[in-house]
Amino acid sequence: MAHLLGNKTPYVVSRLENQARKPCLNAVIVYCILFDVSLEEIIPGLYKETRGLVAKRLKGKESMFSNHKARERVLQKFCDEMPASKLLV
């Protein structure tokens, strides 16, 4: 596993598995590829927190997307799935 992650020793893998070290983005992507899982499954807490921040930042900023279809897609993805109580904060 260390080799696949680009590390020379298994020590780094052990620290990642024991949550003693935060993984770099490359390591997260390698895990997603190797285990065929989504980013949300690998780091659910950070994913949920970041998704909430994006939803809050989008509130009232709908016009920043000049392409109508892109605007609809982004708003639907973040706003429809996010409980209204989270968007109003």
C-alpha positions as CSV (number, residue, x, y, z in Angstrom):
1,M,0.0,0.0,0.0
2,A,2.8,2.4,0.8
3,H,4.2,2.0,-2.7
4,L,0.8,2.7,-4.3
5,L,0.5,5.8,-2.2
6,G,4.0,7.0,-3.3
7,N,5.6,6.4,0.1
8,K,8.8,4.6,0.8
9,T,7.8,3.0,4.1
10,P,4.6,1.5,5.5
11,Y,4.9,3.9,8.5
12,V,3.0,6.6,6.7
13,V,0.2,4.2,5.8
14,S,-0.1,3.2,9.4
15,R,-0.3,6.8,10.6
16,L,-3.0,7.4,8.0
17,E,-5.0,4.4,9.0
18,N,-4.8,5.3,12.7
19,Q,-5.8,8.9,11.9
20,A,-2.5,10.2,13.3
21,R,-1.9,12.0,10.1
22,K,-4.2,13.7,7.6
23,P,-3.8,12.3,4.1
24,C,-2.8,14.6,1.2
25,L,-5.2,14.9,-1.7
26,N,-3.2,12.5,-3.8
27,A,-3.5,9.8,-1.1
28,V,-7.2,10.3,-0.9
29,I,-7.6,9.9,-4.7
30,V,-5.5,6.8,-4.6
31,Y,-7.7,5.3,-2.0
32,C,-10.8,6.2,-4.0
33,I,-9.4,4.5,-7.1
34,L,-8.1,1.4,-5.3
35,F,-11.2,0.7,-3.3
36,D,-13.7,2.0,-5.9
37,V,-15.4,4.4,-3.4
38,S,-16.4,8.1,-3.7
39,L,-14.7,11.0,-2.0
40,E,-17.7,11.3,0.3
41,E,-17.2,7.7,1.5
42,I,-13.5,8.2,2.2
43,I,-13.8,11.5,4.1
44,P,-17.5,11.9,5.0
45,G,-17.1,14.5,7.7
46,L,-15.0,16.9,5.6
47,Y,-17.2,16.3,2.6
48,K,-20.4,17.1,4.5
49,E,-18.9,20.2,6.1
50,T,-17.5,21.5,2.8
51,R,-20.8,20.8,1.0
52,G,-22.7,22.8,3.7
53,L,-20.3,25.7,3.3
54,V,-20.7,25.7,-0.5
55,A,-24.5,25.7,-0.1
56,K,-24.3,28.7,2.3
57,R,-22.1,30.5,-0.1
58,L,-24.4,29.9,-3.0
59,K,-27.4,31.4,-1.2
60,G,-28.2,34.6,-2.9
61,K,-25.4,34.2,-5.5
62,E,-27.3,32.4,-8.2
63,S,-26.5,35.1,-10.7
64,M,-22.8,34.2,-10.6
65,F,-23.5,31.4,-13.1
66,S,-23.9,33.0,-16.5
67,N,-25.0,29.7,-18.1
68,H,-28.6,29.0,-17.3
69,K,-28.2,25.2,-17.4
70,A,-25.1,25.3,-15.2
71,R,-26.9,27.5,-12.7
72,E,-29.9,25.2,-12.6
73,R,-27.6,22.1,-12.2
74,V,-25.6,23.7,-9.4
75,L,-28.5,25.0,-7.5
76,Q,-30.5,21.8,-7.8
77,K,-27.5,19.7,-6.6
78,F,-26.8,21.8,-3.6
79,C,-30.1,23.4,-2.6
80,D,-32.6,20.6,-3.3
81,E,-30.6,18.1,-1.3
82,M,-29.8,20.4,1.6
83,P,-32.4,20.8,4.2
84,A,-33.9,24.4,4.2
85,S,-32.7,24.9,7.8
86,K,-29.1,24.5,6.7
87,L,-29.5,27.0,3.8
88,L,-31.0,29.7,5.9
89,V,-28.1,29.8,8.4
